[in-house]
Amino acid sequence: MVRADIIERQERISGTPMLERIASIRESLVAAGDEAQQLRHLPAWASREMADIGLYRYALPPELGGENLRAREQIEIVEAVSAIDGSVGWCVQISSEINALVIRQMGPALATKIFDDWYALVCSGLGPPNGPNPGRRCRRDGDGWRLNYQGSFASGAPNATWNYLMAAQCVDEATGEPAAASFMIPKGEFEIVDTWDTSGMRGSGSHDVRMADCYVPPEHLLPARSLAPSELWDNPTYRNPTHAIYNKAAVALGVCTGAIDNFVDLAMGKVPWGLSTTLKDQPVVQYRIGEAKAKLMAVRAFVMDTQDRLETHLGPLPAKGGRLVPDWEYFWPALLACAHAAQTCREVVSMINNTAATTGCRMDSPLERQLRDAQQAANHALISYRHYEQLGKTFVGHPPADSYKALIQPV
């Protein structure tokens, strides 16, 4: 579907396992994370180097120059990068995820147009706007639409080549209802509004995006339910309703892994003020490292197991005997696992930071950044503590929340 040279490039680089590719640019990822803290977004050179090893394309199908990886492999990739730096890992998960999500209902012409560029990167600002903005409105304009819209949390926006806007976020001025289409807007036709000034995930570049009197031609339109489960691609990931959710959990798992590793390194040599032995020889430190490892491994296994079961349950395309959407009994454990992973990782990183004492709060300590990043990851709506209550309700007879049911509704 895309150019032959893109297919050939992907086949060539995929001969090396992705985790080895990540290890080969580890120093660059460390430098990218440090620079991103100052810029508040991933530097362009780093985004390009990451794209060079396929970090934005691995979830795409082979026809679009991707590696067609399933949930488990995607989680392992995001974990590995997030263990090096949380913001860099966040950019990997969000860009690989949205690149894959937007093709669920996309026709071949538009898919080819977008992904004929090796460095294609789609952002999406869907949250409430920050500050003055042109509204969240749209109207039909001939065969296309015209947008006046601003939305927040467009992670990776400074390096994006396209912006995706979901129909439900934009009100049709003629009807007062959500738009009857979703929209793909190329670079140059959306503006980045500098609004991302946070502590956690500081380098993710999750600014607002603004489209003022922006015309979207018919060839850049998607169906209103553009993220509905897809029958276009074999990989069950395109029917997995937790695709955007397990990626967020993977960042939390990676940040937690990195924090434990950094604390172990610290414990090997640090002698706390007023004491005579290194941290590694103190029973309470040994206990906390053991507890941290156990909790991390437990929640990671929970996420992996529920994702494996969910995608096995979905199986091949419905035309080949599989399912378009999962049964509830396979869906809810995957939701719970992801939220539980994020909340547990937040707790573990906080415990580790507390055990490191003053060292953990110094700005030159990786533990300080990981504490901020673990907190921010756990704040994300898709994996927040609120899912304990929302899922807990279903265990005592209440129906699933509408937001959950919407994720498993076919087109």
PyMOL commands that set and color helices and strands:
alter all, ss='L'
color gray80, all
select helices_A, chain A and resi 4-13+18-24+26-39+44-52+62-64+71-84+86-101+108-115+157-159+167-169+202-204+218-220+236-239+243-267+279-281+283-314+318-320+328-361+366-379+381-383+386-395+402-407
alter helices_A, ss='H'
color red, helices_A
select strands_A, chain A and resi 122-123+136-141+144-154+162-165+171-172+181-186+191-193+207-216+221-223
alter strands_A, ss='S'
color yellow, strands_A
deselect
rebuild
show_as cartoon
